[in-house]
Amino acid sequence: MTIFGTNFTGASAVQFGAVNATSYTVDSPGVITAVSPAGTAGTFVGITVTTPGGTSPHVGADTFQFV
């Protein structure tokens, strides 16, 4: 999945709920491509990104649904 935002340079973690992404790449300071971990279909989780500036807050728009 593609995650859009700001200040992703130096990202050290991408999490789907409390589980780390299987893998991720910082494509630019505002774009991350991440592979979600396995999850139960229909479950919604928050997505957070950790950078040297801290961990992003989870807001409603930062929600992922496993299919």
All heavy atoms as TSV, in Angstrom:
chain	resi	resn	atom	element	x	y	z
A	1	MET	N	N	0.833	-1.162	0.000
A	1	MET	CA	C	0.000	0.000	0.000
A	1	MET	C	C	0.877	1.223	0.000
A	1	MET	O	O	2.033	1.152	0.409
A	1	MET	CB	C	-0.941	-0.018	1.198
A	1	MET	CG	C	-0.362	0.507	2.483
A	1	MET	SD	S	-1.595	0.858	3.769
A	1	MET	CE	C	-2.541	2.122	3.045
A	2	THR	N	N	0.346	2.336	-0.456
A	2	THR	CA	C	1.085	3.593	-0.481
A	2	THR	C	C	0.562	4.501	0.627
A	2	THR	O	O	-0.647	4.667	0.774
A	2	THR	CB	C	0.926	4.285	-1.845
A	2	THR	OG1	O	1.359	3.382	-2.868
A	2	THR	CG2	C	1.756	5.547	-1.916
A	3	ILE	N	N	1.487	5.037	1.401
A	3	ILE	CA	C	1.154	5.943	2.504
A	3	ILE	C	C	1.670	7.328	2.130
A	3	ILE	O	O	2.855	7.480	1.799
A	3	ILE	CB	C	1.805	5.468	3.820
A	3	ILE	CG1	C	1.359	4.047	4.149
A	3	ILE	CG2	C	1.485	6.436	4.959
A	3	ILE	CD1	C	2.167	3.383	5.242
A	4	PHE	N	N	0.794	8.313	2.163
A	4	PHE	CA	C	1.167	9.682	1.842
A	4	PHE	C	C	1.180	10.515	3.118
A	4	PHE	O	O	0.324	10.343	3.989
A	4	PHE	CB	C	0.172	10.295	0.848
A	4	PHE	CG	C	0.129	9.591	-0.467
A	4	PHE	CD1	C	-0.824	8.618	-0.733
A	4	PHE	CD2	C	1.055	9.885	-1.455
A	4	PHE	CE1	C	-0.862	7.953	-1.952
A	4	PHE	CE2	C	1.030	9.225	-2.682
A	4	PHE	CZ	C	0.068	8.257	-2.918
A	5	GLY	N	N	2.151	11.409	3.240
A	5	GLY	CA	C	2.244	12.281	4.415
A	5	GLY	C	C	3.388	13.254	4.230
A	5	GLY	O	O	3.702	13.654	3.106
A	6	THR	N	N	4.042	13.595	5.323
A	6	THR	CA	C	5.181	14.511	5.269
A	6	THR	C	C	6.254	14.035	6.237
A	6	THR	O	O	5.984	13.305	7.189
A	6	THR	CB	C	4.781	15.947	5.655
A	6	THR	OG1	O	4.223	15.943	6.973
A	6	THR	CG2	C	3.780	16.535	4.677
A	7	ASN	N	N	7.484	14.449	5.970
A	7	ASN	CA	C	8.621	14.213	6.862
A	7	ASN	C	C	8.879	12.738	7.162
A	7	ASN	O	O	9.198	12.369	8.293
A	7	ASN	CB	C	8.442	14.994	8.174
A	7	ASN	CG	C	8.321	16.478	7.931
A	7	ASN	OD1	O	9.034	17.033	7.102
A	7	ASN	ND2	N	7.414	17.117	8.630
A	8	PHE	N	N	8.771	11.868	6.154
A	8	PHE	CA	C	9.025	10.443	6.342
A	8	PHE	C	C	10.510	10.086	6.286
A	8	PHE	O	O	10.887	8.944	6.546
A	8	PHE	CB	C	8.285	9.622	5.289
A	8	PHE	CG	C	6.793	9.574	5.464
A	8	PHE	CD1	C	5.973	9.402	4.362
A	8	PHE	CD2	C	6.193	9.668	6.704
A	8	PHE	CE1	C	4.590	9.325	4.492
A	8	PHE	CE2	C	4.818	9.605	6.861
A	8	PHE	CZ	C	4.013	9.432	5.747
A	9	THR	N	N	11.365	11.043	5.947
A	9	THR	CA	C	12.798	10.771	5.860
A	9	THR	C	C	13.298	10.192	7.179
A	9	THR	O	O	13.006	10.710	8.253
A	9	THR	CB	C	13.567	12.054	5.510
A	9	THR	OG1	O	13.065	12.570	4.269
A	9	THR	CG2	C	15.065	11.798	5.391
A	10	GLY	N	N	14.038	9.097	7.094
A	10	GLY	CA	C	14.576	8.465	8.295
A	10	GLY	C	C	13.593	7.578	9.022
A	10	GLY	O	O	13.832	7.193	10.167
A	11	ALA	N	N	12.478	7.236	8.382
A	11	ALA	CA	C	11.479	6.385	9.038
A	11	ALA	C	C	12.137	5.097	9.523
A	11	ALA	O	O	12.905	4.463	8.808
A	11	ALA	CB	C	10.331	6.066	8.089
A	12	SER	N	N	11.819	4.721	10.767
A	12	SER	CA	C	12.406	3.515	11.355
A	12	SER	C	C	11.359	2.429	11.586
A	12	SER	O	O	11.718	1.301	11.925
A	12	SER	CB	C	13.098	3.850	12.673
A	12	SER	OG	O	12.179	4.433	13.582
A	13	ALA	N	N	10.082	2.751	11.424
A	13	ALA	CA	C	9.028	1.748	11.596
A	13	ALA	C	C	7.739	2.211	10.932
A	13	ALA	O	O	7.436	3.399	10.915
A	13	ALA	CB	C	8.767	1.485	13.075
A	14	VAL	N	N	7.015	1.238	10.400
A	14	VAL	CA	C	5.648	1.433	9.917
A	14	VAL	C	C	4.855	0.315	10.580
A	14	VAL	O	O	5.246	-0.850	10.502
A	14	VAL	CB	C	5.540	1.332	8.382
A	14	VAL	CG1	C	4.087	1.407	7.935
A	14	VAL	CG2	C	6.365	2.433	7.717
A	15	GLN	N	N	3.773	0.676	11.260
A	15	GLN	CA	C	2.980	-0.333	11.950
A	15	GLN	C	C	1.526	-0.319	11.512
A	15	GLN	O	O	0.958	0.744	11.272
A	15	GLN	CB	C	3.045	-0.144	13.461
A	15	GLN	CG	C	4.404	-0.459	14.044
A	15	GLN	CD	C	4.355	-0.529	15.548
A	15	GLN	OE1	O	3.883	0.396	16.200
A	15	GLN	NE2	N	4.841	-1.635	16.091
A	16	PHE	N	N	0.964	-1.503	11.415
A	16	PHE	CA	C	-0.451	-1.718	11.157
A	16	PHE	C	C	-1.014	-2.212	12.476
A	16	PHE	O	O	-0.753	-3.353	12.871
A	16	PHE	CB	C	-0.646	-2.751	10.050
A	16	PHE	CG	C	-0.217	-2.259	8.693
A	16	PHE	CD1	C	1.121	-2.141	8.350
A	16	PHE	CD2	C	-1.174	-1.906	7.757
A	16	PHE	CE1	C	1.504	-1.693	7.093
A	16	PHE	CE2	C	-0.801	-1.445	6.499
A	16	PHE	CZ	C	0.541	-1.333	6.171
A	17	GLY	N	N	-1.692	-1.331	13.206
A	17	GLY	CA	C	-2.060	-1.663	14.577
A	17	GLY	C	C	-0.772	-1.752	15.379
A	17	GLY	O	O	0.074	-0.868	15.313
A	18	ALA	N	N	-0.575	-2.848	16.084
A	18	ALA	CA	C	0.635	-3.034	16.895
A	18	ALA	C	C	1.669	-3.910	16.192
A	18	ALA	O	O	2.672	-4.292	16.796
A	18	ALA	CB	C	0.253	-3.655	18.232
A	19	VAL	N	N	1.443	-4.217	14.908
A	19	VAL	CA	C	2.317	-5.136	14.179
A	19	VAL	C	C	3.109	-4.380	13.114
A	19	VAL	O	O	2.539	-3.594	12.349
A	19	VAL	CB	C	1.488	-6.272	13.531
A	19	VAL	CG1	C	2.389	-7.251	12.797
A	19	VAL	CG2	C	0.657	-6.996	14.581
A	20	ASN	N	N	4.407	-4.649	13.066
A	20	ASN	CA	C	5.250	-4.002	12.064
A	20	ASN	C	C	4.867	-4.424	10.651
A	20	ASN	O	O	4.466	-5.573	10.422
A	20	ASN	CB	C	6.724	-4.363	12.294
A	20	ASN	CG	C	7.309	-3.673	13.498
A	20	ASN	OD1	O	6.884	-2.592	13.880
A	20	ASN	ND2	N	8.289	-4.311	14.106
A	21	ALA	N	N	5.031	-3.505	9.714
A	21	ALA	CA	C	4.853	-3.830	8.300
A	21	ALA	C	C	5.828	-4.941	7.940
A	21	ALA	O	O	6.923	-5.034	8.504
A	21	ALA	CB	C	5.124	-2.600	7.443
A	22	THR	N	N	5.443	-5.793	7.018
A	22	THR	CA	C	6.331	-6.859	6.554
A	22	THR	C	C	7.590	-6.253	5.949
A	22	THR	O	O	8.693	-6.736	6.169
A	22	THR	CB	C	5.595	-7.733	5.520
A	22	THR	OG1	O	4.423	-8.264	6.151
A	22	THR	CG2	C	6.461	-8.849	5.003
A	23	SER	N	N	7.411	-5.168	5.201
A	23	SER	CA	C	8.521	-4.394	4.650
A	23	SER	C	C	7.984	-3.023	4.269
A	23	SER	O	O	6.775	-2.834	4.142
A	23	SER	CB	C	9.127	-5.080	3.420
A	23	SER	OG	O	8.190	-5.137	2.369
A	24	TYR	N	N	8.892	-2.071	4.117
A	24	TYR	CA	C	8.490	-0.742	3.659
A	24	TYR	C	C	9.688	-0.049	3.032
A	24	TYR	O	O	10.840	-0.379	3.327
A	24	TYR	CB	C	7.893	0.107	4.786
A	24	TYR	CG	C	8.885	0.505	5.848
A	24	TYR	CD1	C	9.593	1.701	5.767
A	24	TYR	CD2	C	9.128	-0.313	6.941
A	24	TYR	CE1	C	10.512	2.063	6.737
A	24	TYR	CE2	C	10.035	0.035	7.913
A	24	TYR	CZ	C	10.731	1.224	7.808
A	24	TYR	OH	O	11.653	1.566	8.767
A	25	THR	N	N	9.386	0.901	2.157
A	25	THR	CA	C	10.402	1.710	1.501
A	25	THR	C	C	9.957	3.160	1.549
A	25	THR	O	O	8.800	3.468	1.230
A	25	THR	CB	C	10.561	1.294	0.018
A	25	THR	OG1	O	10.860	-0.098	-0.032
A	25	THR	CG2	C	11.652	2.080	-0.666
A	26	VAL	N	N	10.864	4.047	1.950
A	26	VAL	CA	C	10.576	5.479	1.896
A	26	VAL	C	C	10.933	5.916	0.477
A	26	VAL	O	O	12.102	5.976	0.104
A	26	VAL	CB	C	11.385	6.261	2.944
A	26	VAL	CG1	C	11.092	7.755	2.838
A	26	VAL	CG2	C	11.082	5.748	4.356
A	27	ASP	N	N	9.910	6.183	-0.321
A	27	ASP	CA	C	10.108	6.543	-1.721
A	27	ASP	C	C	10.485	8.007	-1.899
A	27	ASP	O	O	11.164	8.362	-2.857
A	27	ASP	CB	C	8.847	6.242	-2.524
A	27	ASP	CG	C	8.487	4.757	-2.459
A	27	ASP	OD1	O	9.395	3.913	-2.541
A	27	ASP	OD2	O	7.294	4.448	-2.323
A	28	SER	N	N	10.011	8.851	-0.984
A	28	SER	CA	C	10.325	10.272	-0.980
A	28	SER	C	C	9.960	10.779	0.409
A	28	SER	O	O	9.369	10.039	1.194
A	28	SER	CB	C	9.534	11.024	-2.061
A	28	SER	OG	O	8.171	11.099	-1.719
A	29	PRO	N	N	10.279	12.032	0.737
A	29	PRO	CA	C	9.925	12.523	2.070
A	29	PRO	C	C	8.429	12.460	2.382
A	29	PRO	O	O	8.035	12.515	3.541
A	29	PRO	CB	C	10.416	13.975	2.060
A	29	PRO	CG	C	11.524	13.983	1.054
A	29	PRO	CD	C	11.081	13.003	-0.007
A	30	GLY	N	N	7.577	12.288	1.363
A	30	GLY	CA	C	6.137	12.268	1.596
A	30	GLY	C	C	5.437	11.000	1.158
A	30	GLY	O	O	4.212	10.935	1.166
A	31	VAL	N	N	6.223	9.967	0.774
A	31	VAL	CA	C	5.601	8.732	0.273
A	31	VAL	C	C	6.345	7.504	0.805
A	31	VAL	O	O	7.566	7.416	0.688
A	31	VAL	CB	C	5.594	8.686	-1.267
A	31	VAL	CG1	C	4.968	7.391	-1.773
A	31	VAL	CG2	C	4.868	9.888	-1.847
A	32	ILE	N	N	5.584	6.577	1.373
A	32	ILE	CA	C	6.107	5.280	1.798
A	32	ILE	C	C	5.291	4.203	1.109
A	32	ILE	O	O	4.061	4.287	1.036
A	32	ILE	CB	C	6.001	5.099	3.334
A	32	ILE	CG1	C	6.986	6.019	4.046
A	32	ILE	CG2	C	6.226	3.642	3.739
A	32	ILE	CD1	C	6.892	5.956	5.566
A	33	THR	N	N	5.977	3.173	0.603
A	33	THR	CA	C	5.313	1.984	0.094
A	33	THR	C	C	5.532	0.894	1.133
A	33	THR	O	O	6.681	0.598	1.492
A	33	THR	CB	C	5.895	1.544	-1.263
A	33	THR	OG1	O	5.744	2.629	-2.190
A	33	THR	CG2	C	5.174	0.318	-1.793
A	34	ALA	N	N	4.447	0.315	1.643
A	34	ALA	CA	C	4.543	-0.682	2.708
A	34	ALA	C	C	3.767	-1.943	2.349
A	34	ALA	O	O	2.754	-1.879	1.644
A	34	ALA	CB	C	3.994	-0.106	4.011
A	35	VAL	N	N	4.255	-3.071	2.851
A	35	VAL	CA	C	3.563	-4.348	2.709
A	35	VAL	C	C	2.968	-4.663	4.078
A	35	VAL	O	O	3.687	-4.734	5.076
A	35	VAL	CB	C	4.526	-5.469	2.273
A	35	VAL	CG1	C	3.818	-6.811	2.220
A	35	VAL	CG2	C	5.159	-5.125	0.925
A	36	SER	N	N	1.651	-4.826	4.108
A	36	SER	CA	C	0.979	-5.081	5.384
A	36	SER	C	C	1.280	-6.487	5.879
A	36	SER	O	O	1.483	-7.405	5.075
A	36	SER	CB	C	-0.534	-4.896	5.245
A	36	SER	OG	O	-1.076	-5.912	4.431
A	37	PRO	N	N	1.295	-6.658	7.200
A	37	PRO	CA	C	1.433	-8.008	7.744
A	37	PRO	C	C	0.126	-8.766	7.536
A	37	PRO	O	O	-0.886	-8.179	7.143
A	37	PRO	CB	C	1.680	-7.744	9.234
A	37	PRO	CG	C	0.984	-6.450	9.493
A	37	PRO	CD	C	1.155	-5.649	8.232
A	38	ALA	N	N	0.134	-10.057	7.804
A	38	ALA	CA	C	-1.095	-10.851	7.716
A	38	ALA	C	C	-2.081	-10.366	8.772
A	38	ALA	O	O	-1.684	-9.907	9.847
A	38	ALA	CB	C	-0.788	-12.324	7.929
A	39	GLY	N	N	-3.355	-10.433	8.463
A	39	GLY	CA	C	-4.397	-10.019	9.400
A	39	GLY	C	C	-5.703	-10.709	9.070
A	39	GLY	O	O	-5.842	-11.341	8.020
A	40	THR	N	N	-6.650	-10.580	9.962
A	40	THR	CA	C	-7.969	-11.190	9.790
A	40	THR	C	C	-8.817	-10.324	8.868
A	40	THR	O	O	-8.972	-9.124	9.115
A	40	THR	CB	C	-8.668	-11.350	11.151
A	40	THR	OG1	O	-7.826	-12.121	12.006
A	40	THR	CG2	C	-10.014	-12.023	11.005
A	41	ALA	N	N	-9.360	-10.925	7.823
A	41	ALA	CA	C	-10.187	-10.198	6.860
A	41	ALA	C	C	-11.300	-9.446	7.574
A	41	ALA	O	O	-11.937	-9.968	8.483
A	41	ALA	CB	C	-10.779	-11.154	5.839
A	42	GLY	N	N	-11.479	-8.193	7.177
A	42	GLY	CA	C	-12.530	-7.352	7.744
A	42	GLY	C	C	-12.088	-6.529	8.933
A	42	GLY	O	O	-12.789	-5.613	9.344
A	43	THR	N	N	-10.923	-6.833	9.494
A	43	THR	CA	C	-10.417	-6.106	10.653
A	43	THR	C	C	-9.838	-4.758	10.219
A	43	THR	O	O	-9.103	-4.678	9.240
A	43	THR	CB	C	-9.328	-6.918	11.379
A	43	THR	OG1	O	-9.883	-8.161	11.783
A	43	THR	CG2	C	-8.785	-6.184	12.589
A	44	PHE	N	N	-10.165	-3.705	10.956
A	44	PHE	CA	C	-9.611	-2.376	10.732
A	44	PHE	C	C	-8.518	-2.108	11.767
A	44	PHE	O	O	-8.707	-2.421	12.944
A	44	PHE	CB	C	-10.689	-1.293	10.884
A	44	PHE	CG	C	-11.690	-1.271	9.767
A	44	PHE	CD1	C	-12.830	-2.052	9.822
A	44	PHE	CD2	C	-11.488	-0.458	8.659
A	44	PHE	CE1	C	-13.770	-2.029	8.805
A	44	PHE	CE2	C	-12.424	-0.425	7.624
A	44	PHE	CZ	C	-13.562	-1.214	7.702
A	45	VAL	N	N	-7.397	-1.534	11.329
A	45	VAL	CA	C	-6.318	-1.148	12.237
A	45	VAL	C	C	-5.800	0.231	11.849
A	45	VAL	O	O	-5.939	0.660	10.709
A	45	VAL	CB	C	-5.153	-2.160	12.228
A	45	VAL	CG1	C	-5.579	-3.506	12.795
A	45	VAL	CG2	C	-4.555	-2.313	10.843
A	46	GLY	N	N	-5.182	0.892	12.786
A	46	GLY	CA	C	-4.555	2.176	12.514
A	46	GLY	C	C	-3.169	1.971	11.933
A	46	GLY	O	O	-2.525	0.941	12.163
A	47	ILE	N	N	-2.711	2.938	11.170
A	47	ILE	CA	C	-1.369	2.918	10.603
A	47	ILE	C	C	-0.571	4.049	11.240
A	47	ILE	O	O	-1.043	5.189	11.293
A	47	ILE	CB	C	-1.397	3.114	9.078
A	47	ILE	CG1	C	-2.186	1.987	8.412
A	47	ILE	CG2	C	0.022	3.190	8.517
A	47	ILE	CD1	C	-2.436	2.238	6.946
A	48	THR	N	N	0.635	3.726	11.714
A	48	THR	CA	C	1.517	4.761	12.261
A	48	THR	C	C	2.895	4.638	11.620
A	48	THR	O	O	3.300	3.559	11.183
A	48	THR	CB	C	1.662	4.656	13.792
A	48	THR	OG1	O	2.115	3.347	14.141
A	48	THR	CG2	C	0.341	4.947	14.494
A	49	VAL	N	N	3.596	5.757	11.580
A	49	VAL	CA	C	4.956	5.811	11.042
A	49	VAL	C	C	5.832	6.449	12.111
A	49	VAL	O	O	5.483	7.487	12.672
A	49	VAL	CB	C	5.019	6.646	9.745
A	49	VAL	CG1	C	6.455	6.776	9.249
A	49	VAL	CG2	C	4.132	6.034	8.668
A	50	THR	N	N	6.975	5.816	12.389
A	50	THR	CA	C	7.929	6.359	13.352
A	50	THR	C	C	9.131	6.912	12.604
A	50	THR	O	O	9.708	6.225	11.748
A	50	THR	CB	C	8.380	5.280	14.350
A	50	THR	OG1	O	7.227	4.779	15.028
A	50	THR	CG2	C	9.360	5.842	15.371
A	51	THR	N	N	9.498	8.159	12.917
A	51	THR	CA	C	10.647	8.834	12.318
A	51	THR	C	C	11.479	9.419	13.456
A	51	THR	O	O	11.073	9.349	14.623
A	51	THR	CB	C	10.197	9.978	11.385
A	51	THR	OG1	O	9.616	11.011	12.177
A	51	THR	CG2	C	9.221	9.494	10.318
A	52	PRO	N	N	12.625	10.021	13.154
A	52	PRO	CA	C	13.406	10.663	14.211
A	52	PRO	C	C	12.603	11.747	14.962
A	52	PRO	O	O	12.901	12.052	16.118
A	52	PRO	CB	C	14.585	11.289	13.469
A	52	PRO	CG	C	14.763	10.407	12.267
A	52	PRO	CD	C	13.347	10.029	11.876
A	53	GLY	N	N	11.557	12.281	14.350
A	53	GLY	CA	C	10.731	13.299	14.979
A	53	GLY	C	C	9.650	12.745	15.891
A	53	GLY	O	O	8.953	13.488	16.569
A	54	GLY	N	N	9.475	11.420	15.903
A	54	GLY	CA	C	8.451	10.798	16.747
A	54	GLY	C	C	7.545	9.885	15.945
A	54	GLY	O	O	7.796	9.606	14.769
A	55	THR	N	N	6.491	9.431	16.589
A	55	THR	CA	C	5.524	8.538	15.951
A	55	THR	C	C	4.270	9.314	15.610
A	55	THR	O	O	3.762	10.074	16.434
A	55	THR	CB	C	5.175	7.363	16.884
A	55	THR	OG1	O	6.382	6.634	17.155
A	55	THR	CG2	C	4.159	6.411	16.242
A	56	SER	N	N	3.785	9.109	14.391
A	56	SER	CA	C	2.591	9.820	13.957
A	56	SER	C	C	1.396	9.428	14.814
A	56	SER	O	O	1.287	8.279	15.240
A	56	SER	CB	C	2.295	9.489	12.490
A	56	SER	OG	O	2.038	8.095	12.341
A	57	PRO	N	N	0.508	10.372	15.072
A	57	PRO	CA	C	-0.725	10.014	15.794
A	57	PRO	C	C	-1.651	9.265	14.843
A	57	PRO	O	O	-1.605	9.480	13.630
A	57	PRO	CB	C	-1.318	11.365	16.173
A	57	PRO	CG	C	-0.810	12.297	15.119
A	57	PRO	CD	C	0.562	11.784	14.742
A	58	HIS	N	N	-2.451	8.381	15.379
A	58	HIS	CA	C	-3.443	7.694	14.537
A	58	HIS	C	C	-4.682	8.547	14.479
A	58	HIS	O	O	-5.246	8.921	15.498
A	58	HIS	CB	C	-3.791	6.317	15.090
A	58	HIS	CG	C	-4.949	5.698	14.371
A	58	HIS	ND1	N	-6.140	5.454	14.975
A	58	HIS	CD2	C	-5.092	5.323	13.084
A	58	HIS	CE1	C	-6.973	4.952	14.095
A	58	HIS	NE2	N	-6.363	4.867	12.940
A	59	VAL	N	N	-5.083	8.899	13.273
A	59	VAL	CA	C	-6.340	9.631	13.062
A	59	VAL	C	C	-7.218	8.775	12.157
A	59	VAL	O	O	-6.746	7.850	11.496
A	59	VAL	CB	C	-6.100	11.033	12.445
A	59	VAL	CG1	C	-5.355	11.928	13.413
A	59	VAL	CG2	C	-5.365	10.935	11.133
A	60	GLY	N	N	-8.480	9.059	12.090
A	60	GLY	CA	C	-9.440	8.252	11.345
A	60	GLY	C	C	-9.047	7.943	9.922
A	60	GLY	O	O	-9.280	6.853	9.421
A	61	ALA	N	N	-8.387	8.883	9.252
A	61	ALA	CA	C	-8.010	8.669	7.856
A	61	ALA	C	C	-6.861	7.669	7.723
A	61	ALA	O	O	-6.617	7.147	6.651
A	61	ALA	CB	C	-7.611	9.994	7.223
A	62	ASP	N	N	-6.176	7.394	8.825
A	62	ASP	CA	C	-5.035	6.476	8.812
A	62	ASP	C	C	-5.447	5.064	9.194
A	62	ASP	O	O	-4.843	4.414	10.027
A	62	ASP	CB	C	-3.959	6.958	9.785
A	62	ASP	CG	C	-3.475	8.362	9.481
A	62	ASP	OD1	O	-3.515	8.753	8.311
A	62	ASP	OD2	O	-3.086	9.055	10.423
A	63	THR	N	N	-6.522	4.574	8.591
A	63	THR	CA	C	-7.062	3.264	8.919
A	63	THR	C	C	-6.931	2.328	7.732
A	63	THR	O	O	-7.134	2.718	6.590
A	63	THR	CB	C	-8.541	3.383	9.337
A	63	THR	OG1	O	-8.620	4.266	10.455
A	63	THR	CG2	C	-9.119	2.053	9.749
A	64	PHE	N	N	-6.591	1.082	8.028
A	64	PHE	CA	C	-6.391	0.057	7.006
A	64	PHE	C	C	-7.330	-1.103	7.307
A	64	PHE	O	O	-7.502	-1.484	8.466
A	64	PHE	CB	C	-4.940	-0.420	7.059
A	64	PHE	CG	C	-4.617	-1.536	6.113
A	64	PHE	CD1	C	-4.314	-1.286	4.789
A	64	PHE	CD2	C	-4.593	-2.858	6.561
A	64	PHE	CE1	C	-4.006	-2.320	3.921
A	64	PHE	CE2	C	-4.280	-3.896	5.706
A	64	PHE	CZ	C	-3.982	-3.620	4.377
A	65	GLN	N	N	-7.938	-1.658	6.265
A	65	GLN	CA	C	-8.813	-2.827	6.448
A	65	GLN	C	C	-8.178	-4.030	5.754
A	65	GLN	O	O	-7.852	-3.973	4.576
A	65	GLN	CB	C	-10.204	-2.597	5.872
A	65	GLN	CG	C	-11.114	-3.798	6.095
A	65	GLN	CD	C	-12.505	-3.611	5.510
A	65	GLN	OE1	O	-12.755	-2.681	4.757
A	65	GLN	NE2	N	-13.407	-4.474	5.889
A	66	PHE	N	N	-7.999	-5.099	6.519
A	66	PHE	CA	C	-7.495	-6.339	5.940
A	66	PHE	C	C	-8.567	-6.965	5.070
A	66	PHE	O	O	-9.741	-6.973	5.447
A	66	PHE	CB	C	-7.077	-7.325	7.041
A	66	PHE	CG	C	-5.853	-6.901	7.791
A	66	PHE	CD1	C	-5.945	-6.263	9.009
A	66	PHE	CD2	C	-4.584	-7.146	7.270
A	66	PHE	CE1	C	-4.808	-5.873	9.705
A	66	PHE	CE2	C	-3.436	-6.754	7.957
A	66	PHE	CZ	C	-3.558	-6.112	9.191
A	67	VAL	N	N	-8.188	-7.473	3.905
A	67	VAL	CA	C	-9.133	-8.148	3.012
A	67	VAL	C	C	-8.690	-9.566	2.748
A	67	VAL	O	O	-7.600	-9.944	2.980
A	67	VAL	CB	C	-9.303	-7.402	1.669
A	67	VAL	CG1	C	-9.957	-6.061	1.886
A	67	VAL	CG2	C	-7.971	-7.249	0.964
